Amino acid sequence: MVDLNDLITGATSGFGRLVADRALATGAHLIAVDRRRDRLADLAASAPDDRITTIPLDITASDAEEVLADAVRAVGRLDVLVNNAGYGPFGSIEQTGADLARAIFETNVLANLAVLRATLPALRASRGKIVQLSSLLGQFSWPASSLYSASKGAVDLFSEGLALDLAPTGVKVTVLEPGVYGTDFAASAHIVAPDEVYTPTVGKFLTDFSALPPEAFSNPEQVANAIMAVVAMDEPPLRVAVGADAVEGIRESLRSRLAELDRWESFSREPAI
């Protein structure tokens, strides 16, 4: 990635910070986007001044698209976008209020799209690479994950469409679907505590998840390594599941869906009434 210009959202923590450090180590110029100024300052302190541009920005802000587009134009070129920023509340649909539900989709879907609109002209000019951070939960739901899964499923599908739309331009799109990793995302997730109706499902899941030992969470370095490997490929895959739990969980979900499709295929052969 030497001499490349990379833009990473959510660049100061979790997968974003790990990828930011790797990109800087390869000699890339980094446009680091995050809403936390103190963490951006810490990241900037670790990099040569001429190889990092920090953008303190809430990507859900009304002017986020304009701010990012201006930053890319000022740098002059963009080769890699890692669309990493995300938000992860968990709880039942019934108990997740409208404001919180809106915040999930504004961050994980609408802001993701704003970042794409701001960067795509430059990425088309460079025939660049896009990595969209989804999740194993973009392929199926757990109890408590309904809205988070829906938002990541949206990222998965519109990214597939984006890849098709961009195919003639040479821009490559990869959706990364990590499993459960030991980042501050899991530790800081917003939990909507279940009432007695949802205690047997949402409550049990959240209790069991919170009781997992540290060794149940994989090393996030694995995801950062996967991102770096993908952006170095001439022909990267459309989707990459990272982590044994992601691979097995997605495989089992696909098997279950295929079995259900086969079981009820007869409905499509019934004569119309």
matplotlib code that plots the C-alpha trace (Angstrom):
import matplotlib.pyplot as plt

x = [0.0, 3.0, 2.1, -1.6, -4.1, -6.5, -9.6, -10.9, -14.0, -14.1, -10.3, -9.4, -10.6, -11.2, -10.6, -10.3, -7.3, -5.6, -6.0, -4.9, -1.7, -1.0, -1.7, 0.7, 3.3, 3.2, 3.8, 0.3, -1.2, -4.2, -7.4, -8.6, -12.2, -13.7, -15.9, -13.5, -10.9, -8.8, -8.3, -7.6, -4.9, -3.4, -3.5, -1.9, 0.9, 1.9, 2.2, 4.4, 2.6, 2.8, 1.1, -2.1, -5.1, -7.5, -11.1, -13.1, -16.5, -19.8, -20.5, -24.3, -24.0, -25.9, -22.7, -20.7, -20.8, -19.6, -16.8, -15.5, -15.7, -13.7, -11.1, -10.6, -10.3, -7.7, -5.6, -6.0, -6.4, -8.1, -7.1, -8.7, -11.9, -12.5, -16.1, -15.7, -17.8, -20.8, -23.2, -24.5, -27.5, -29.1, -32.6, -36.0, -37.8, -40.8, -38.6, -36.3, -37.8, -38.1, -35.2, -32.8, -33.9, -33.4, -29.9, -29.0, -29.9, -28.6, -25.2, -24.9, -26.8, -27.4, -24.0, -22.3, -24.0, -22.9, -19.3, -19.6, -21.1, -18.3, -15.5, -16.7, -15.6, -12.0, -12.2, -13.4, -10.6, -8.0, -9.8, -9.7, -10.8, -13.7, -14.0, -17.5, -17.6, -20.6, -20.8, -21.7, -25.0, -25.5, -26.4, -28.7, -30.1, -29.5, -32.0, -31.6, -29.8, -32.8, -32.2, -28.5, -28.7, -31.1, -28.7, -25.8, -27.8, -28.6, -24.9, -24.3, -26.9, -26.4, -22.7, -23.4, -25.4, -22.6, -20.1, -22.3, -22.9, -19.2, -17.9, -17.1, -15.1, -12.5, -13.5, -13.6, -16.0, -15.5, -18.0, -16.1, -18.2, -16.3, -17.4, -17.2, -13.9, -12.4, -12.8, -14.4, -17.4, -18.7, -17.9, -19.6, -22.7, -26.0, -28.2, -32.0, -32.8, -35.6, -38.9, -40.5, -41.9, -38.4, -36.5, -36.6, -35.1, -33.4, -32.6, -31.2, -29.1, -27.7, -26.9, -25.2, -23.2, -22.0, -20.8, -18.5, -14.9, -12.2, -10.9, -14.2, -13.4, -11.0, -8.0, -9.1, -5.7, -7.1, -9.7, -7.1, -4.9, -7.8, -8.6, -5.0, -4.8, -8.1, -7.0, -3.7, -5.5, -6.0, -9.3, -10.6, -13.7, -17.1, -17.6, -15.1, -16.2, -13.5, -13.4, -14.3, -17.6, -18.5, -17.7, -19.6, -22.5, -23.0, -22.6, -25.3, -27.6, -27.3, -27.9, -31.0, -32.3, -31.7, -33.5, -36.5, -36.5, -36.5, -39.2, -41.7, -40.8, -44.2, -45.9, -44.5, -46.0, -49.5, -52.0, -53.4, -56.9]
y = [0.0, 2.3, 5.7, 5.1, 7.4, 5.7, 6.9, 5.1, 5.9, 5.0, 5.2, 5.6, 2.3, -1.3, -2.6, 1.0, 1.8, -1.4, -0.8, 2.8, 1.7, -0.8, 1.6, 4.2, 1.5, 0.7, 4.4, 5.3, 8.7, 8.3, 10.3, 9.4, 10.1, 9.9, 11.9, 11.7, 14.5, 13.2, 9.8, 11.4, 13.5, 10.3, 8.6, 11.7, 11.7, 8.3, 9.3, 11.7, 15.0, 14.7, 11.3, 11.8, 14.1, 13.9, 14.7, 15.1, 14.3, 12.6, 10.9, 11.2, 15.0, 16.8, 18.2, 15.0, 14.2, 17.7, 17.7, 14.4, 15.3, 18.5, 16.6, 14.1, 16.9, 18.6, 15.5, 15.1, 11.3, 8.4, 4.7, 2.8, 3.4, 1.4, 2.2, 1.0, 3.2, 1.6, 1.5, -1.6, -1.4, -4.7, -5.5, -6.5, -4.7, -3.9, -2.2, -0.4, 3.1, 5.0, 7.3, 4.5, 2.5, 5.6, 6.1, 2.5, 3.0, 6.6, 5.4, 2.0, 2.6, 6.3, 7.6, 4.7, 5.8, 9.4, 8.3, 6.4, 9.4, 11.7, 9.3, 7.5, 10.2, 9.9, 6.1, 5.9, 8.1, 5.8, 2.5, 2.0, -0.4, -0.2, -2.4, -2.3, -3.5, -5.6, -8.6, -12.2, -10.7, -9.2, -12.7, -13.8, -12.6, -13.6, -12.8, -9.1, -8.4, -7.8, -4.1, -4.3, -7.3, -5.5, -2.5, -4.8, -6.8, -3.6, -2.8, -6.3, -6.0, -2.4, -3.2, -6.1, -3.8, -1.2, -3.7, -4.5, -0.8, 0.0, -3.1, -1.2, 1.4, -0.9, -0.1, -3.2, -3.7, -6.2, -6.7, -7.9, -10.1, -10.5, -12.7, -11.8, -10.1, -8.6, -4.9, -2.0, -2.3, -5.3, -3.8, -0.5, -1.8, -0.1, -2.7, -2.3, -4.4, -6.8, -6.9, -10.2, -10.9, -11.1, -12.5, -16.1, -15.0, -11.6, -11.7, -15.2, -14.4, -11.2, -13.0, -15.9, -13.5, -11.4, -14.5, -15.5, -15.7, -13.5, -16.4, -16.7, -13.4, -13.7, -11.4, -8.4, -8.4, -11.1, -8.8, -6.0, -8.5, -9.6, -6.0, -5.3, -8.5, -7.7, -4.2, -5.6, -8.0, -7.2, -9.2, -9.2, -11.2, -9.6, -11.1, -12.4, -13.9, -13.6, -15.8, -19.4, -18.4, -16.2, -18.9, -21.6, -19.3, -18.0, -21.5, -22.9, -20.0, -20.6, -24.4, -23.7, -21.2, -23.6, -26.4, -24.2, -23.1, -26.7, -27.7, -25.0, -25.0, -26.7, -23.4, -22.0, -24.9, -24.6, -23.5, -20.0, -19.8]
z = [0.0, -0.3, -1.8, -1.4, 0.1, 2.5, 4.2, 7.3, 9.3, 13.0, 12.8, 16.4, 18.0, 17.3, 13.8, 12.5, 14.7, 13.9, 10.2, 10.5, 12.2, 9.5, 6.7, 8.2, 8.7, 4.9, 4.0, 3.0, 3.6, 6.0, 6.2, 9.6, 10.4, 13.9, 16.2, 19.2, 18.9, 21.8, 20.1, 16.8, 18.5, 19.9, 16.4, 14.8, 17.4, 16.2, 12.6, 10.6, 10.1, 6.3, 6.2, 8.2, 7.8, 10.8, 10.3, 13.6, 12.4, 13.4, 10.1, 10.8, 10.7, 8.0, 6.5, 6.8, 3.1, 2.2, 4.8, 3.6, -0.1, 0.6, 2.6, -0.3, -2.8, -0.6, -0.4, -4.2, -4.5, -2.8, -3.3, -0.4, 1.6, 4.8, 5.8, 9.3, 11.6, 13.2, 16.1, 17.9, 20.2, 21.1, 22.4, 21.4, 18.5, 20.7, 23.4, 21.1, 20.8, 17.5, 18.3, 19.0, 16.0, 13.8, 15.2, 14.3, 10.7, 10.5, 11.6, 10.0, 6.7, 5.9, 7.1, 5.3, 2.1, 2.7, 3.0, -0.3, -2.1, -0.8, -1.9, -5.0, -7.5, -6.3, -6.0, -9.6, -10.7, -9.0, -9.7, -6.0, -3.3, -0.9, 2.2, 3.8, 7.4, 8.0, 10.4, 10.6, 11.9, 8.5, 7.3, 10.2, 13.5, 17.1, 19.9, 20.6, 17.3, 15.1, 14.2, 14.2, 11.9, 9.7, 9.4, 8.6, 6.2, 4.4, 4.1, 2.8, 0.0, -1.1, -1.2, -3.5, -5.7, -5.5, -6.8, -9.8, -10.5, -10.4, -12.2, -15.5, -13.5, -12.0, -8.4, -6.3, -3.3, -0.5, 2.3, 5.5, 7.9, 11.1, 13.9, 17.6, 18.5, 21.6, 20.7, 22.6, 20.3, 22.2, 25.5, 24.8, 23.0, 23.9, 25.7, 25.9, 29.0, 28.4, 30.3, 31.5, 28.0, 26.5, 29.4, 28.1, 24.7, 24.7, 28.4, 28.2, 25.2, 26.8, 30.0, 28.3, 26.1, 29.0, 30.8, 27.9, 29.1, 27.4, 25.4, 23.6, 21.8, 18.9, 18.4, 16.3, 14.7, 12.5, 11.0, 10.5, 8.7, 6.5, 5.5, 4.6, 2.5, 0.7, -0.3, -1.7, -4.0, -7.7, -7.7, -4.1, -3.2, -2.8, 0.7, 3.3, 6.6, 9.2, 12.3, 12.7, 14.4, 11.4, 8.8, 10.7, 11.6, 8.1, 6.6, 9.0, 8.2, 4.5, 5.0, 7.0, 4.5, 1.6, 3.5, 4.1, 0.5, -0.6, 2.0, 0.8, -2.9, -3.5, -2.8, -6.0, -8.0, -6.7, -9.3, -8.9, -7.6]

ax = plt.figure().add_subplot(projection="3d")
ax.plot(x, y, z, "-o")
ax.set_aspect("equal")
plt.show()
